[in-house]
Amino acid sequence: MDIKPIKTEQDYQEALREVDRLIDAESNTPDGDKLDILVTLIEAYEEKNHPVPPPEPIEAILHQMESQGLSRKDLVPLFGSRSRVSEILNKKRSLSINMIRRLQDGLGISAEILIQSYDLNIS
């Protein structure tokens, strides 16, 4: 495969197949250089045509809890009380701006993710 811009889904699929073929290529070789270029082209195409939406705020919190080995009890300082932790994680209450700030500082979750609106489970 000659290296060319990825303009269509067919071009994208061909580039992915070529990357699969070159995946074990060593750096600083012609195949290694070709692999680097293709990966860059694929990333640009995916960013434009297959964007990954940011996670929903509560999903991001749950993910961070899991990845950091945290329990609900560990979130009490960030939310204020055990009942508030439960309300937030069960989507009975929205995050406040102060909670967002504490989550950003305490868990390292981007405020851009945390300020997104999300549906509450109000019954």
C-alpha positions as CSV (number, residue, x, y, z in Angstrom):
1,M,0.0,0.0,0.0
2,D,1.3,3.4,-0.9
3,I,0.9,6.1,1.7
4,K,-1.9,8.5,0.8
5,P,-4.4,10.6,2.6
6,I,-7.3,8.8,4.2
7,K,-10.4,10.4,2.7
8,T,-13.0,7.6,2.8
9,E,-14.0,4.7,5.0
10,Q,-12.4,2.3,2.4
11,D,-9.1,4.2,2.6
12,Y,-9.4,3.9,6.4
13,Q,-10.0,0.2,6.3
14,E,-7.1,-0.3,4.0
15,A,-4.8,1.7,6.3
16,L,-5.9,-0.4,9.3
17,R,-5.1,-3.6,7.4
18,E,-1.7,-2.2,6.5
19,V,-1.0,-1.3,10.1
20,D,-1.9,-4.9,11.1
21,R,0.7,-6.1,8.6
22,L,3.3,-3.7,9.8
23,I,2.6,-3.8,13.5
24,D,5.9,-5.6,14.4
25,A,8.1,-3.4,12.3
26,E,11.2,-2.1,14.0
27,S,11.7,1.7,14.5
28,N,13.9,3.5,12.1
29,T,13.3,1.1,9.2
30,P,11.3,1.8,6.1
31,D,8.4,-0.4,7.4
32,G,8.7,1.3,10.9
33,D,8.5,4.7,9.3
34,K,5.6,3.7,7.2
35,L,3.8,2.4,10.3
36,D,4.4,5.7,12.1
37,I,3.0,7.7,9.2
38,L,0.0,5.5,8.8
39,V,-0.8,5.6,12.6
40,T,-0.7,9.4,12.4
41,L,-3.0,9.5,9.4
42,I,-5.4,7.0,11.0
43,E,-5.5,9.0,14.3
44,A,-6.3,12.2,12.3
45,Y,-9.1,10.4,10.3
46,E,-10.6,8.9,13.5
47,E,-10.6,12.2,15.3
48,K,-12.5,13.8,12.5
49,N,-14.8,11.0,11.5
50,H,-15.1,8.7,14.6
51,P,-14.9,11.1,17.6
52,V,-15.2,9.5,21.0
53,P,-17.7,11.5,23.1
54,P,-16.5,12.4,26.6
55,P,-17.9,10.2,29.4
56,E,-21.0,11.2,31.3
57,P,-20.0,12.7,34.7
58,I,-21.2,9.9,36.9
59,E,-19.6,7.3,34.6
60,A,-16.3,9.3,34.9
61,I,-16.5,9.3,38.7
62,L,-17.3,5.6,38.8
63,H,-14.4,4.8,36.5
64,Q,-12.0,6.9,38.6
65,M,-13.2,5.1,41.7
66,E,-12.6,1.7,40.2
67,S,-9.2,2.6,38.7
68,Q,-8.0,4.1,42.0
69,G,-9.5,1.4,44.1
70,L,-11.8,3.8,46.0
71,S,-15.1,3.0,47.8
72,R,-18.1,5.2,48.2
73,K,-16.8,6.0,51.7
74,D,-13.7,7.6,50.1
75,L,-15.9,10.1,48.4
76,V,-17.5,11.5,51.6
77,P,-14.9,14.3,51.8
78,L,-15.6,15.3,48.3
79,F,-19.4,15.3,48.6
80,G,-20.0,16.1,52.3
81,S,-21.8,13.0,53.6
82,R,-22.5,9.4,52.8
83,S,-26.1,10.2,51.9
84,R,-24.9,12.9,49.4
85,V,-22.5,10.3,47.8
86,S,-25.4,7.9,47.4
87,E,-27.6,10.6,45.9
88,I,-25.0,11.7,43.4
89,L,-23.9,8.2,42.3
90,N,-27.5,7.1,42.0
91,K,-28.3,10.3,40.0
92,K,-30.8,11.5,42.5
93,R,-29.0,14.9,42.8
94,S,-26.8,16.9,40.4
95,L,-23.2,17.8,41.1
96,S,-22.7,21.3,42.6
97,I,-19.9,23.6,41.4
98,N,-18.1,23.0,44.7
99,M,-18.3,19.2,44.2
100,I,-17.0,19.6,40.7
101,R,-14.0,21.5,42.0
102,R,-13.3,19.0,44.7
103,L,-13.7,16.1,42.2
104,Q,-11.3,17.8,39.8
105,D,-8.7,18.3,42.6
106,G,-9.3,15.0,44.4
107,L,-9.9,12.5,41.6
108,G,-8.3,14.3,38.7
109,I,-11.4,14.4,36.6
110,S,-11.6,17.2,34.1
111,A,-14.1,19.9,35.0
112,E,-15.1,19.9,31.3
113,I,-16.4,16.3,31.8
114,L,-18.0,17.0,35.2
115,I,-20.0,20.1,34.1
116,Q,-21.8,18.2,31.4
117,S,-25.5,17.9,32.0
118,Y,-26.9,14.4,32.6
119,D,-30.3,12.9,33.3
120,L,-31.4,12.4,36.9
121,N,-33.3,9.4,38.1
122,I,-36.0,11.3,39.9
123,S,-38.9,9.0,40.8
